[in-house]
Amino acid sequence: MAAIIWKTTQTIFCDRIQAEADLYEERVYPDEVLPDAGAPYQVRARRCSQGMQCNLVGHKCRWAGTNPVYDPFNVTPG
């Protein structure tokens, strides 16, 4: 049976909510290593630790599920 875990992949200070936010990936690791599989796991889903709070106060971003264009984890400082 495959192992499924949620892993923190990135932590940022989100300017919109003025707090730290973690980006999680749901990773699926196979029972046995396949020779031509490439990566040792597959990413099944991603979510933000603050996504629900952002939805409640009306912030819109990719990880809150309301704006697929804005990704606070992929913003380069200018």
C-alpha positions in Angstrom: 0.0 0.0 0.0 1.3 3.4 -0.9 2.3 5.9 1.8 0.5 9.3 1.7 1.9 12.2 3.7 1.4 16.0 3.8 4.8 17.7 3.7 5.6 21.4 4.3 7.5 22.6 1.2 7.8 26.3 1.7 7.1 28.9 4.4 6.6 32.6 3.7 5.4 35.7 5.5 2.2 36.6 3.7 1.6 40.3 3.3 -2.1 39.9 2.9 -2.8 38.3 6.3 0.3 39.6 8.0 1.3 36.1 9.2 3.4 33.2 8.3 1.9 30.7 5.9 3.1 27.2 5.0 2.6 25.5 1.6 1.8 21.8 1.9 2.1 19.1 -0.7 0.2 15.8 -0.4 2.8 13.3 -1.6 2.2 9.7 -2.6 5.1 7.3 -2.1 4.8 3.9 -3.8 5.5 0.7 -1.9 8.3 -0.3 -4.1 10.7 1.7 -6.2 10.0 1.5 -9.9 13.0 1.7 -12.2 11.6 4.2 -14.7 9.4 6.2 -12.4 11.5 9.3 -12.3 10.6 11.1 -9.0 10.3 9.0 -5.9 6.8 10.4 -5.2 3.8 12.0 -6.9 2.3 15.3 -5.8 -1.5 14.8 -5.5 -2.5 18.1 -4.0 -1.2 21.4 -2.6 -2.7 23.7 0.0 -1.8 26.7 2.2 -2.0 26.6 6.0 -3.8 30.0 5.9 -6.2 29.2 3.0 -9.4 29.0 5.1 -8.6 32.2 7.0 -8.0 34.0 3.7 -11.3 32.8 2.3 -13.2 34.0 5.4 -11.8 37.6 5.2 -12.1 37.8 1.4 -8.5 37.5 0.3 -8.1 35.8 -3.1 -5.1 33.7 -4.1 -4.4 30.3 -5.7 -4.1 28.4 -2.5 -7.3 29.9 -1.0 -9.0 28.4 -4.1 -10.4 31.8 -5.2 -7.8 33.3 -7.7 -5.8 30.9 -9.8 -3.6 33.7 -11.1 -2.1 35.0 -7.9 0.4 32.8 -6.1 2.0 34.4 -3.0 4.5 31.5 -2.8 5.8 32.3 -6.3 6.3 36.1 -5.9 9.8 37.4 -6.5 10.8 40.4 -4.3 11.2 43.5 -6.4 
